[in-house]
Amino acid sequence: MSLPIEELTPRQIVAELDRYIVGQTQAKRAVAVALRNRLRRQRLSEEESREIMPKNILMIGPTGVGKTGVARRLAQLAKAPFIKVEATKFTEVGYVGRDVDSMVRDLTNIAIRMVEAERTAEVAEEASKRAIDRIVDILVDPYSSSRKSAQFDNPLIKQAMDYFGQKQEAEEQEESLATESEEADWARRRAKVREQVESGSRDKEIVEIEVDDGSTPFLQVFSPQGMEEMGLDLPGQIGPLGRSRKNKNVSIGEAKGILVQEEAKKLIDQHSVTREAIRRTEETGIIFIDEVDKIAGREGGSGPDVSREGVQRDLLPIIEGSTIATKFGQVSTEHILFIGAGAFHMSKPSDLIPELQGRLPIRVELQPLEQADLRRILREPKNAMTKQYRQLLSTEGVDLEFTEDGIDEIAKMAHEVNGRTENIGARRLHTVMERLLEDIMFEAPDTKTTKLTVDAEFVRSRLSGLVQDVDLSKYIL
C-alpha cells in the first residue's frame, strides 16, 4: 500500500512551502530533502529500507521566524500525522508535567482521526443513502418501522426468531395481507417523502430517532507508560448485544448528520483503521519538539523542576528508536521524523548532551526577519494577514483595501517596535494589525461604510503612538 506522500521533488516541495512561508530557504530545503528521502526509502526493498533511518533536524532561530510554520506545512503537504510538543512540559512534575512517551501516543491518536476521516469520506455516499432510508422509514410509517426495529434489530430477538423460524413466518403473513394496490401506494408515498428529505424541504421538521448512546466514561490511570486517559468502552468490548440505545428528538436536517455518522461507523472496519494509523505513525509521522534550548545544559535541576539533562536522556531513546505502548498497540519510533527547534539565546546546541546532538544531525539556522520580509509576509502568502482581514470584513459588507504604501508603513512600524522591544518576529504583525483595525472591526456591524482604504497616512494616524510612546507595554501582546 502506497504511503500518503505526494511524489514531489525537493524543488517542488520548496515551491509549495513558499506559498505560505516567506524566506528561510535553508530550512525549507532541509525539510524538503527529509520528505523526499522518505519516499525514496519506500521504493527500496523491506530489508534495505529497514536500515535507513530518518535524518532528524534541529532548527535554530528566534521566535516568530517560521520554525513551526515550516514543519506544520510540511506535514500538511505530506498528509502525515503531525504533533507539536513543548520540551519544557517534560521538566514539570505533577498533573502539569507530561511523560515523554505521551507525544507518541498523541501522535497515534491524530493518525487514528486522520484515517477515520478518510474512510468516512469514502463511504459517505452509501452512509447518506442508509441515513435517508432510516428517516424515510420514520416519516412514512413510524409505528411499523419502530415496531420492526424493536423486533428485528434486537440481536437477542433476531436470534430467537431465526432459531424458531418465526421471522420468516411473520414476513410471509405480512406479504399475504398486503395487496398490490397498497404496495404501489406505499412505494409512491415513500418515493415522494424521500425526494423531500433529499431536497431539504423538510429539514426543520422534528422527528424522533434511535441512536447509540455514545456516552463513554473516562478516567485517568497511572500505567507503566505514565498517566493516561482510559476510556471504559464497555459496549465495544461486549459487542452489539450490550449496546444501549436511546431516543432523541431532532430536526430532520440534524438527523441526517447524526445518522450519516452512525451508518459510516458501521461501514468502516475499525481494526483496519487502527492498523493503517499505526503504520502511518511509524512511517510518516512528524514530531516537532519546540523550546529544545530550554532543556539545554547539564547542571542538575533543583526544586519542583526535573533536571534538564534528565529530560534530554528521556527523549534520547524515543528519538533514536524505541517501541511505545499505546491503547491502539505497539508503535515503533525508529522512522518517525523528529524536528527540534529553539532560539538558543541563552545557550547553544553544543550544550545538549552529545548523544542527543548526534540524533539531530542536520542543523538549520533561520534568519531574523527584516522589514522587507515583514512586507512580503503581509502580501505574498496564500493566507496573508491582509487577505484574512479583507475576507473577515467582507462578511459585514465592508470592502477593505490595502495600498502598497500602507503595507510598507505597517511593515515599518512592526519592524521598529521589534527593534525597540522584544523581537517576536512575524507575530508582531498580529499586534500591529489588531491595533490598526481595532475600531473598524468593532464598528463594522453598525457602520454604513462600504469601502475603506488603508494607506500610509491612515496607518500613521492610527499607529503613531505605537512607536513614539516610551511605555509600549500596553501595545504588546
C-alpha positions in Angstrom: 0.0 0.0 0.0 1.5 3.3 -1.0 2.1 5.9 1.6 0.1 9.2 1.6 3.1 11.2 0.4 2.8 13.2 -2.8 5.5 12.5 -5.3 7.0 15.9 -5.4 10.7 16.7 -6.0 12.5 18.8 -3.3 12.4 21.8 -5.6 8.6 21.4 -5.9 8.2 21.0 -2.1 10.1 24.2 -1.5 7.9 26.0 -4.1 4.8 24.7 -2.2 6.2 25.9 1.1 6.9 29.3 -0.5 3.2 29.8 -1.0 2.7 30.1 2.8 6.1 31.0 4.3 8.4 33.8 3.4 12.1 33.3 3.2 14.1 30.7 5.3 15.2 28.9 2.1 17.8 26.8 4.0 15.2 25.4 6.4 12.8 24.6 3.5 15.5 22.8 1.6 16.3 20.7 4.7 12.8 19.6 5.3 12.2 19.0 1.6 15.1 16.6 1.4 13.9 14.9 4.5 10.4 14.4 3.0 11.8 13.2 -0.3 14.1 10.7 1.5 11.0 9.1 2.9 9.6 8.5 -0.5 13.0 7.2 -1.7 13.1 4.8 1.3 9.7 3.4 0.4 10.9 2.4 -3.0 13.6 0.1 -1.6 13.1 -3.5 -0.5 11.9 -4.1 3.0 15.3 -5.3 4.1 17.1 -2.3 2.7 14.5 0.3 4.0 14.7 -1.1 7.5 18.4 0.0 7.7 17.8 3.6 6.6 16.9 6.0 9.5 15.5 9.5 9.1 17.9 12.4 9.4 16.4 14.4 12.2 16.6 18.2 12.1 17.4 20.9 14.6 16.1 24.4 13.7 17.9 27.3 15.3 16.4 30.8 15.2 14.4 33.5 17.2 10.7 33.3 17.8 8.3 34.2 15.0 10.6 33.5 12.0 8.7 30.4 10.8 10.2 27.3 12.5 6.8 25.8 13.4 5.2 27.0 10.2 7.7 25.2 8.0 7.2 21.9 9.9 3.4 22.2 10.0 3.1 23.0 6.3 5.5 20.1 5.5 3.2 17.7 7.4 0.1 19.0 5.6 1.8 18.7 2.3 2.8 15.1 3.1 -0.7 14.3 4.6 1.3 12.9 7.5 0.4 12.8 11.2 2.0 15.8 12.9 2.2 17.0 16.5 3.9 19.9 18.2 5.1 19.5 21.8 6.9 21.8 24.1 10.1 20.4 25.6 9.5 22.4 28.8 6.4 20.3 29.6 8.7 17.4 30.3 10.5 19.3 33.0 7.5 19.8 35.2 6.0 17.3 37.7 2.5 16.5 38.8 -0.6 17.0 36.7 1.0 19.7 34.6 4.1 17.6 33.5 3.9 15.0 30.8 5.8 11.8 30.3 7.9 11.9 27.1 6.1 8.8 25.8 2.9 10.8 25.7 3.9 12.6 22.5 4.0 9.3 20.6 0.6 8.3 22.0 -0.8 11.7 21.0 0.6 11.3 17.5 -1.1 8.0 17.2 -4.4 9.5 18.2 -4.0 12.1 15.5 -3.3 9.4 12.9 -6.4 7.5 14.0 -8.6 10.6 13.4 -7.0 11.2 10.0 -7.6 7.7 8.8 -11.2 7.7 10.2 -11.9 10.9 8.4 -10.6 9.4 5.1 -12.6 6.2 5.5 -15.7 8.2 6.4 -15.3 10.2 3.2 -15.0 7.0 1.2 -18.3 5.6 2.5 -20.1 8.9 2.7 -22.4 8.3 -0.3 -23.5 4.9 1.0 -23.9 6.1 4.5 -26.0 9.0 3.3 -28.4 6.6 1.4 -28.8 4.5 4.5 -29.4 7.5 6.8 -32.1 8.8 4.4 -33.7 5.4 4.3 -34.0 5.4 8.1 -35.5 8.9 8.1 -38.0 7.9 5.3 -39.0 4.8 7.3 -39.8 7.0 10.3 -41.8 9.5 8.2 -43.8 7.0 6.1 -44.8 4.6 8.8 -43.3 5.5 12.1 -45.2 2.8 14.0 -44.4 -0.1 11.7 -40.8 1.0 11.3 -40.3 1.4 15.1 -42.0 -1.9 15.7 -39.9 -3.7 13.1 -36.8 -2.1 14.6 -37.7 -3.1 18.0 -38.4 -6.7 16.9 -35.9 -7.5 14.2 -33.0 -5.1 15.0 -32.7 -6.5 18.5 -30.0 -9.2 18.3 -31.4 -11.4 21.0 -34.9 -11.5 19.5 -33.5 -11.9 16.0 -31.5 -14.9 17.1 -34.5 -16.5 18.8 -36.8 -15.9 15.8 -34.3 -17.2 13.4 -33.9 -20.3 15.5 -37.7 -21.0 15.6 -38.4 -19.8 12.1 -40.9 -17.2 13.4 -39.4 -14.3 11.5 -39.9 -16.0 8.1 -43.5 -16.9 9.0 -44.2 -13.3 10.1 -42.9 -11.9 6.9 -45.0 -14.3 4.8 -48.1 -13.4 6.7 -47.4 -9.6 6.1 -46.9 -10.2 2.4 -50.1 -12.2 2.1 -52.1 -9.4 3.7 -50.7 -6.7 1.5 -52.5 -6.1 -1.8 -50.8 -4.9 -4.9 -52.6 -1.5 -4.7 -51.4 -0.9 -1.2 -47.9 -1.8 -2.2 -48.0 0.7 -5.1 -49.4 3.4 -2.9 -46.8 2.8 -0.2 -44.0 2.9 -2.9 -45.3 6.2 -4.3 -45.6 7.8 -0.8 -42.1 6.6 0.1 -40.6 8.0 -3.1 -42.2 11.4 -2.6 -41.0 11.6 1.0 -37.5 10.5 0.0 -37.4 13.3 -2.6 -38.5 15.8 0.1 -35.9 14.6 2.6 -33.1 14.7 0.0 -34.0 18.2 -1.3 -34.0 19.6 2.3 -37.6 20.9 2.1 -38.4 19.2 5.4 -35.1 19.8 7.2 -36.8 21.9 10.0 -39.4 19.2 10.8 -38.8 17.4 14.2 -38.5 13.6 14.2 -37.6 11.0 16.9 -34.7 8.9 16.0 -33.0 6.0 17.8 -29.2 6.3 18.1 -26.4 4.6 20.0 -25.8 6.0 23.5 -22.3 7.3 22.8 -21.5 8.3 26.4 -18.3 6.7 27.4 -16.8 7.3 30.9 -13.2 8.3 31.1 -10.8 8.1 34.0 -7.1 8.9 34.4 -4.9 5.9 35.4 -1.2 5.5 36.2 0.2 3.0 33.7 3.8 1.8 33.2 4.0 4.4 30.4 2.7 7.3 32.5 -0.6 8.8 33.3 -3.2 8.2 30.5 -6.9 8.8 29.9 -8.5 5.4 29.6 -12.0 5.0 28.1 -14.2 2.4 29.5 -15.5 1.1 26.2 -17.8 -1.5 27.6 -20.2 -1.6 24.6 -17.3 -2.1 22.3 -15.9 -4.9 24.4 -19.2 -6.7 25.0 -20.3 -6.3 21.3 -23.6 -5.4 19.7 -25.6 -7.4 22.3 -24.6 -4.9 25.0 -25.1 -1.7 23.2 -27.5 0.8 24.7 -29.9 2.8 22.5 -31.8 6.0 23.3 -34.4 8.1 21.5 -33.7 11.6 20.5 -35.9 14.4 19.2 -34.0 16.4 16.5 -34.8 18.2 13.3 -34.5 16.2 10.0 -31.5 18.3 9.0 -29.7 17.4 12.2 -30.8 13.8 12.0 -29.1 13.5 8.6 -25.8 14.4 10.1 -26.2 12.1 13.1 -27.4 9.1 11.2 -24.8 9.5 8.4 -22.0 9.3 11.1 -23.7 6.3 12.7 -24.0 4.5 9.4 -20.5 5.4 8.4 -19.2 3.8 11.5 -21.0 0.6 10.6 -19.4 0.6 7.2 -15.8 1.2 8.4 -13.6 -1.7 9.7 -12.1 -0.2 12.9 -9.4 -2.8 13.0 -8.2 -1.8 9.6 -8.3 1.9 10.6 -6.1 1.1 13.6 -3.6 -0.9 11.6 -3.3 1.9 8.9 -3.0 4.6 11.6 -0.1 2.8 13.4 1.6 2.3 10.0 1.3 6.0 9.1 2.5 7.0 12.6 5.6 4.8 12.3 6.4 5.5 8.6 5.3 9.1 8.0 4.8 10.7 11.5 6.4 14.0 12.3 7.1 15.2 15.9 8.0 18.9 16.3 9.8 19.5 19.7 9.8 23.2 20.4 11.9 25.0 23.1 14.7 22.5 22.9 17.0 25.3 24.1 15.2 25.4 27.4 16.4 21.9 28.3 19.9 22.5 27.1 22.5 22.3 29.9 23.9 19.6 32.0 23.6 21.0 35.5 21.2 19.2 37.8 17.8 20.7 38.5 16.5 21.7 41.9 13.1 22.4 43.4 10.0 21.4 41.5 11.7 21.1 38.1 13.2 17.9 36.8 16.8 18.0 35.7 17.1 19.4 32.2 19.7 16.8 31.4 17.3 14.1 32.7 14.7 15.3 30.1 17.3 15.0 27.4 18.1 11.5 28.4 14.4 10.6 28.4 14.0 12.0 24.9 17.1 10.2 23.6 15.7 6.6 23.4 12.5 7.8 21.7 14.4 9.8 19.1 16.9 7.1 18.4 14.1 4.5 18.1 12.1 2.5 20.6 8.7 0.8 21.0 6.0 2.7 22.8 2.8 1.0 24.2 -0.4 2.8 23.2 -4.0 1.8 23.7 -4.1 1.0 20.0 -1.0 -1.2 20.0 2.8 -1.1 20.0 4.3 1.9 18.0 7.9 2.0 16.9 9.6 5.4 16.7 12.5 4.3 14.5 11.3 6.0 11.4 9.4 9.0 12.9 10.9 12.3 11.8 11.8 14.5 14.8 12.3 18.2 14.3 13.8 20.1 17.2 13.6 23.9 17.4 14.8 26.6 19.7 16.0 30.2 19.9 19.2 29.3 21.7 19.7 32.8 23.1 21.0 31.8 26.5 22.5 28.5 25.4 23.9 26.9 22.3 23.3 23.5 20.6 26.6 22.2 22.0 25.1 22.5 25.5 22.9 19.5 24.7 24.3 16.1 25.7 26.4 14.6 22.9 24.1 11.6 22.3 21.1 13.9 21.7 23.2 16.2 19.4 24.1 13.1 17.4 20.4 12.3 16.9 19.7 15.7 15.5 22.5 15.8 12.9 21.0 18.4 10.4 21.4 21.9 11.8 19.4 24.7 10.1 19.8 28.3 11.2 16.8 30.6 10.5 17.5 34.3 10.0 15.7 37.1 11.9 13.1 38.9 9.8 13.9 42.3 8.3 11.4 45.0 7.2 11.4 43.6 3.7 10.5 40.2 5.0 7.6 41.6 7.1 6.3 43.4 4.0 6.4 40.2 2.0 4.5 38.3 4.8 1.7 40.9 4.6 1.4 40.5 0.8 2.6 37.2 -0.7 1.5 34.1 1.3 -1.7 32.4 0.3 -3.1 33.1 3.8 -1.5 36.6 4.2 -2.9 38.7 7.1 -4.2 41.4 4.7 -6.2 38.8 2.8 -7.6 37.4 6.0 -8.8 40.8 7.3 -10.3 41.6 3.9 -12.2 38.3 4.0 -13.5 38.9 7.6 -14.8 42.4 6.9 -16.4 41.4 3.6 -18.9 39.4 5.7 -20.1 42.8 7.1 -20.3 44.3 3.7 -17.1 46.3 4.1 -14.6 46.3 1.2 -11.2 46.7 2.8 -8.2 47.6 0.5 -4.5 47.9 1.5 -2.4 50.2 -0.7 1.3 49.4 -1.3 2.5 52.4 0.8 0.0 51.3 3.5 1.6 47.8 3.6 5.1 49.4 3.6 4.1 51.6 6.6 2.7 48.6 8.6 5.9 46.6 8.0 8.0 49.6 9.0 6.0 50.1 12.3 6.2 46.4 13.2 10.0 46.3 12.5 10.6 49.4 14.6 8.6 48.0 17.5 10.5 44.7 17.3 13.7 46.7 17.4 12.8 48.8 20.5 11.2 45.9 22.5 11.5 42.1 22.4 11.8 40.9 18.9 9.0 38.4 18.3 9.3 38.3 14.6 6.2 38.0 12.4 4.0 37.7 15.4 4.4 41.4 15.9 2.3 41.9 12.8 -0.7 40.5 14.6 -0.2 43.1 17.3 0.1 45.9 14.8 -2.8 44.8 12.6 -5.2 44.4 15.6 -4.3 47.8 16.8 -4.7 49.3 13.4 -8.1 47.8 12.7 -9.5 47.6 16.2 -12.1 50.4 15.8 -13.1 49.3 12.3 -13.6 45.7 13.5 -15.7 47.0 16.4 -17.9 49.4 14.4 -18.2 47.4 11.2 -21.7 45.8 12.0 -23.2 49.3 12.7 -21.4 51.5 10.2 -22.7 52.4 6.7 -19.2 52.4 5.3 -18.9 50.1 2.3 -15.3 50.8 1.3 -12.2 51.5 3.3 -8.7 52.2 2.0 -5.7 51.6 4.3 -2.9 53.8 3.1 0.3 55.2 4.7 -1.4 58.3 6.1 -4.2 56.1 7.7 -1.6 53.8 9.2 0.5 56.7 10.7 -2.6 58.3 12.1 -3.7 55.1 13.9 -0.3 53.8 14.9 1.8 56.9 15.7 1.6 56.2 19.4 2.7 52.7 18.9 6.3 53.8 18.0 6.5 57.1 19.8 5.3 56.1 23.3 8.1 55.4 25.8 5.9 52.8 27.6 5.0 50.3 24.8 3.8 47.6 27.2 0.1 48.4 26.6 0.5 47.7 22.9 2.5 44.4 23.3 0.5 41.2 23.3 
